[in-house]
Each structure stands twice: as C-alpha cells, then as structure tokens.
C-alpha cells in the first residue's frame, strides 16, 4: 500500500500537481465541491482507474465485432473512448483533468475531440446514417490521436513534420 501511495505521489508530480495541494480560500467552484465530495484513497483511485480503463478498452475493442453496423460501432467506440478518458480523472482528480484539457496547449485538440464525440453519437442516435456515422468515427479517431499527442512534448510538431515530408511533392 505504501508503494502505491509513493507511486501516485510521483505520478502527481510528473503531471505538475503539488503533492500536498491546499484548497484555495476563494469561493468554491463546482469542481472544488465535487473534489471534496469525491475523496478516495490511493488504492480506490487505482482500482477506479484500472476498472474504468479496462471497461473503456474493452468497449473500444469489442466495437470491432460490430464494425459492419456503423451505428452500433459508433456507439460502442465512442462510449469506450469516454470511459478511457474518464479513467484518468481517478488518478489526478476531475478538476485537474478538466484544467489539463483546457490548457492552452491542447484546448483546440480537446474541442475537436469533444465535438467529434458529440457528432458521432448524434449521427448514430438521431441521423441513423451509416456513412455519416463512419465519417464521424474516422474524425473521432483522428481527434483522439491528436489529443493524445498533445500530452507528449513535441509529438504533434514531429508528426506534422513527418506528414508534411511525406505529402511534399517537390523533389
């Protein structure tokens, strides 16, 4: 148990959190109240993260079984992505997760990713168009990759340079 506590403290330091973070004296926001109500032990956080991530990955991989029905595929794939994204809130807390998502470095990637999730669900639930759902899932996957790359230093610029070099037609 002590090793898990130390590992969580190290993970908090890696993502820029202070280990003994104090609650600000300002008027409490929605996320401050939510964080205070959601006090979990280190072990509970790790279990929540593991279960949520496993369920998200299972939904994402099981969506391949219904690939030829794009509406079912869109729903399971998107639900799996939402669970996997929510799993990190167990580790760093929902407020910190929200703050990281709205950081200046990844605000556009977050907006495009969230919009693609909504578009995919809208196309699957309301439009019932297989082609639009499939296009929305392709957009969602690309946005997920771009959003994930925003957490790796210099990854997006490296991928952009590689694509530019591959698509450059001048010899």
HELIX and SHEET records of a PDB file:
HELIX    1   1 UNK A    2  UNK A   14  1                                  13    
HELIX    2   2 UNK A   30  UNK A   37  1                                   8    
HELIX    3   3 UNK A   42  UNK A   62  1                                  21    
HELIX    4   4 UNK A   63  UNK A   66  5                                   4    
HELIX    5   5 UNK A   70  UNK A   92  1                                  23    
HELIX    6   6 UNK A   94  UNK A  101  1                                   8    
HELIX    7   7 UNK A  107  UNK A  122  1                                  16    
HELIX    8   8 UNK A  123  UNK A  127  3                                   5    
HELIX    9   9 UNK A  130  UNK A  149  1                                  20    
HELIX   10  10 UNK A  155  UNK A  167  1                                  13    
END                                                                             
